[in-house]
Each structure stands twice: as C-alpha cells, then as structure tokens.
Amino acid sequence: MKNVFVYIGSRNKNSRLFKYTEEIIEGIKKRGIKDLTIEVFSPLTVNLYPSTGCKSCFQQGICPNEELIDDKGKLIKEKMEKADIIILASPVYSHNVSSDMKILIDRLSYWAHLFKLSGKAGMVITTAESNGANFVSDYLEKILSYMGASVELKTNFINSELDLIDAYIEEATEVLERLCSSEYSVQPMKNQETTFQTLKLILKDYPKNHFEYKYWEENKFFTYESYEELLNEYAKN
C-alpha cells in the first residue's frame, strides 16, 4: 500500500493550482496502480490556526492549537506521518508561498529538528503568473528536505509558458508513478547529512528532559553515524 498526502495551499477551488494538481492525481489513478491511496487537503477542507509563537512544540512536542475543536493540526500530522509520498502545492504570492501554506509550515517547523519525514519521498508544485516560482519551489524543497523527505521533483507551472503545461503534467505523473513503484527506494539529499550531523552535535547538549533530546534518544538517532544509516534503518522497517 502506498499513501500519498497532498496539501494544496490555495482557497480558490477554480485556480490553476487546483486544476493542475488534480490533473496529475487523475493521471496517476489512470495508471492502474494497485493499493494506492491519495488524500488531498487544502484550507478549504481543513482549518489550521496560525502558530502562536509559544514554542511549546519545540520544547514539549505539544501544540495548544490542537486542543481547539476546529483546528485540524493533529489530523494533518497523522496523515503526513502515515504517508509514503508528500506533495506540497502552493501558488506564488509576491515571490513567496501562500499564507495558508506558511501556516502549515509554521505549525510543522519543529519537525525540521526531528527528521519526521525521513523515508518519505517529496514533490513540489507551484503556479505563477510570470516569475517567482523558482524561489517558492526551492523554499518548499528546503523545508521538506530539512524535515527528512527526499524531494524528487519540483514542477513550476508558469502562465507565460502555457505550451509546456501538458508536458509538465505528464512528467509529474511519471515521477509520481515511479515513486509508487515497489522498486523505488528513498536516497538522502545533499544537505541532509550536514543537517543531521549539526543537529546531532547541538541536541546532545540539550537538557535530557527537553522534548527534542528525548525524541532523538528514544528513536536512537544519536547512535547513527550518518543520516544514510538512519534512512537504511527506516527502509528495513
């Protein structure tokens, strides 16, 4: 069974972002892949309150917002942890992600210290009128990689390049099909080894009752000589 998590950071159901992302999803469904589950979320379907800046997630691993009845942060986290493939899709607003995508990232930011997405593949989708897409797709790639995911594709749909849209959709569909294959194995990205070693040195000096130290200790991260070794352990499980 392969589980795909998709978050579309747009409130416009009629947007190009929704259209192209849904075309990729429909394309992969037509490939007849067995045991494939795709779940799509957006601010239209799940509510996330902005980060309060209380740092509780970093220090205790708890977000007070998740105690609110209509906040779906806990659900989103559960779905992402269960997924094998993470797809983040955002429109480009002033050379940045949408406010809703930023809320999601802010709420998950402590995951960048925990490699929560290790062993998962990632894809990034953006839409822009004419420019700024590279800034946004590079940023989303960085976020996913710091959280542990290996980003396999960044697709930028530019309105001034309409003649390339079909080719980009086909490419994204083919990459997603490859990621769903039983033969696919996650490989570490270039920046992840440096990040892992840096965090390992820093967190070793944290108080032993700090959430991040306890997480690394409980998951035996301190015992791994490299991030690649950690990934190999994920692959076994």
ABEGO torsion letter per residue (X at the ends): XBBBBBBBBBABAABAAAAAAAAAAAAAAAAGBBGBBBBBBBAAABBBBBBAGAGAAAAAGBBAAAABAABAAAAAAAAAAABABBBBBBBBBGGBBBAAAAAAAAAAAAAAAAGAABGBBBBBBBBBAABGAAAAAAAAAAAAAAAGBBBABBBBBBAAAAAAAAAAAAAAAAAAAAAABAABBBBBBAAAAAAAAAAAAAAAABBAABAAAAAAAAAGAAABABAAAAAAAAAAX
